[in-house]
């Protein structure tokens, strides 16, 4: 249940000038987890018109706390001043876009950047501030500047419709200077209490991750989590794995530190001293580099796109934080755990508690040779001709490196496929439906046209060459072109031997069934720790 915040909530109304003054002093800021300013000029003009028309524009939600967030976003294009550690700061939880427009148009200095508006007294409407000066166009950044305000009024006297325009000006000026904005302030809540409130009221539906929360939380001025995470990403970038998520890195840090990825242990990293955190980051960085090497050499996984589960990276990081290298027996047991967990969907919807328990269990299994492979998943008995091939499916992601381990070759010419290049990202152009879907649709063939059993790795150029050709035509031609090499090429793609399988006459269902059996046998070998 959410915390009762009634006693720590206050409501008030604030004038535009009062809010702008607090922004100028650096007492109102934007927390790092807020999205950037995205409003258009039209939306900004509409807001100003609503204020001038005395329409309600909604309330602002502020979070007042003496704690300073390590990373803060400026108001629009405006650099906000630093404040001392004793000055409470109001962080904007809701109303950032409106407050940015208000400050940009009514609080910033005339020469500042950002969006500037004016009121065209002849047209009786707000407009973007024009470059050319006209005596009937009032830059509204002058509203609270007495000298410029008097100069404008004096200049307006030269206008032939001065009386009418001056009356119109008084109305707009009064609306802008007297407008009151409802403000709700939350006082002295922790960042953990504030984040769910932000998620609940945020109109964009922004979901805050644990990483967002940790970045927003209080860190020493000499420690920046973003910088530490960037250091780890840089170390992984040379191996092509720099796109690791911040949340994953946090879980790796917690796993190495506490043998747990439970939220309290992840958030508890904030309590570490700077020297302790730096040592942990360094240890975790070294530990993460080893799983990346293992993923490439043992599993032919060249990017996070093909990792079946995030939990696998976290577990491997923990394992390598406790061992320098794996011997042959340990490597085999890691393979058994990896393939069984992937194909049996061990971590599908797995809780932090479940994965935390697995850290020690796999440490014992892989490094201490205790336990059985079946403890981490059985050999799956699956209909590969029914399971759809999708980039976000763990079994599809595990199937791709299975093919890569076989050393796939182009069906058309037998040339070896550079899997490191082809599988650096989940690029659909590198995968080929052996029976093209457009052809299957045209002949109204039964079966799952997008099944795993219908997928092989093929270079993009050869994929395009085959296009939507009938497999009963193009596959026999491939066999003829490959000649004595045909069996080796088809075997490297986990396809039936053309010497015994009737590619010229076989239906899609017959082919899918035969290939599904080959896939099942290969998966069994992998789950036993062997090669496919």
CORDA-V53701 format. One record per backbone hydrogen bond with DSSP energy under -0.5 kcal/mol. NH is the residue of the N-H (numbers start at 1). CO is the residue of the C=O. If there is no record, write none. Layout:
NH|CO + NH|CO
This chain:
5|3 + 8|5 + 9|6 + 10|185 + 12|183 + 14|181 + 16|179 + 19|15 + 20|16 + 21|17 + 22|18 + 23|19 + 24|20 + 25|21 + 26|23 + 27|22 + 28|22 + 29|90 + 30|73 + 31|29 + 31|92 + 32|71 + 34|31 + 44|40 + 45|41 + 46|42 + 47|43 + 48|44 + 49|45 + 50|46 + 51|47 + 52|48 + 53|49 + 54|51 + 55|50 + 60|182 + 61|94 + 62|60 + 62|184 + 63|91 + 64|62 + 64|186 + 65|63 + 65|89 + 69|67 + 70|217 + 73|30 + 75|78 + 76|74 + 78|75 + 79|77 + 87|84 + 88|86 + 89|65 + 90|27 + 91|63 + 91|89 + 92|29 + 93|61 + 93|91 + 94|61 + 99|95 + 100|96 + 101|97 + 102|98 + 103|99 + 104|100 + 105|101 + 106|102 + 107|103 + 108|103 + 112|109 + 118|127 + 119|138 + 120|118 + 120|125 + 121|119 + 121|136 + 124|120 + 125|120 + 127|118 + 129|116 + 137|134 + 138|119 + 138|136 + 139|137 + 140|117 + 140|138 + 142|139 + 143|140 + 145|142 + 146|144 + 149|145 + 150|146 + 151|147 + 152|148 + 153|149 + 154|150 + 155|151 + 156|152 + 157|153 + 157|154 + 158|155 + 159|156 + 162|159 + 165|161 + 166|162 + 167|163 + 168|164 + 169|165 + 170|166 + 171|167 + 172|168 + 173|169 + 174|170 + 175|171 + 176|172 + 177|173 + 178|174 + 179|175 + 181|14 + 183|12 + 184|60 + 185|10 + 185|183 + 186|62 + 187|8 + 188|64 + 194|190 + 195|191 + 196|192 + 197|193 + 198|194 + 199|195 + 200|196 + 201|197 + 202|198 + 205|202 + 208|206 + 213|209 + 214|210 + 215|211 + 216|212 + 217|213 + 223|220 + 228|224 + 229|225 + 230|226 + 231|227 + 232|228 + 233|229 + 234|230 + 235|231 + 236|232 + 237|233 + 238|234 + 239|236 + 240|237 + 241|236 + 244|241 + 249|245 + 250|246 + 251|247 + 252|248 + 253|249 + 254|250 + 255|251 + 256|252 + 257|253 + 258|254 + 259|255 + 260|254 + 265|262 + 266|262 + 267|263 + 268|264 + 269|266 + 270|267 + 271|268 + 272|269 + 277|273 + 278|274 + 279|275 + 280|276 + 281|277 + 282|278 + 283|279 + 284|280 + 285|281 + 286|282 + 287|283 + 288|284 + 289|285 + 290|286 + 291|287 + 292|288 + 293|289 + 294|290 + 295|291 + 296|292 + 297|293 + 298|294 + 299|294 + 299|295 + 300|296 + 301|295 + 302|300 + 306|303 + 307|304 + 308|306 + 312|309 + 313|309 + 313|310 + 314|310 + 315|311 + 316|312 + 317|313 + 318|314 + 319|315 + 320|316 + 321|317 + 322|319 + 331|327 + 332|328 + 333|329 + 334|330 + 335|331 + 336|332 + 337|333 + 338|334 + 339|335 + 340|336 + 341|337 + 342|338 + 343|339 + 344|340 + 345|342 + 346|341 + 347|341 + 348|345 + 349|347 + 350|347 + 355|351 + 356|352 + 357|353 + 358|354 + 359|355 + 360|356 + 361|357 + 362|358 + 363|359 + 364|360 + 365|361 + 366|362 + 367|363 + 368|363 + 368|364 + 370|364 + 375|372 + 376|373 + 377|374 + 380|378 + 382|380 + 384|382 + 386|383 + 387|383 + 389|450 + 390|388 + 393|390 + 397|393 + 398|394 + 399|395 + 400|396 + 401|397 + 402|398 + 403|399 + 404|400 + 405|401 + 406|402 + 406|403 + 407|404 + 410|415 + 414|410 + 417|408 + 419|417 + 422|418 + 423|419 + 424|421 + 427|425 + 428|426 + 430|427 + 431|428 + 432|456 + 434|432 + 434|454 + 436|434 + 436|469 + 440|436 + 441|437 + 442|438 + 443|439 + 444|441 + 445|440 + 448|385 + 449|447 + 451|448 + 452|387 + 453|384 + 454|451 + 455|452 + 456|432 + 458|430 + 463|459 + 464|460 + 465|461 + 466|462 + 467|463 + 469|466 + 473|470 + 474|470 + 475|471 + 476|471 + 477|473 + 478|474 + 479|475 + 480|476 + 481|477 + 482|478 + 483|479 + 485|482 + 486|483 + 489|485 + 490|486 + 491|487 + 492|488 + 493|489 + 493|490 + 494|491 + 495|490 + 500|497 + 501|497 + 503|501 + 505|502 + 506|502 + 511|507 + 512|508 + 513|509 + 514|510 + 515|511 + 516|512 + 517|513 + 518|514 + 519|515 + 520|516 + 521|517 + 522|518 + 523|519 + 524|520 + 525|521 + 526|522 + 527|523 + 528|524 + 529|526 + 530|525
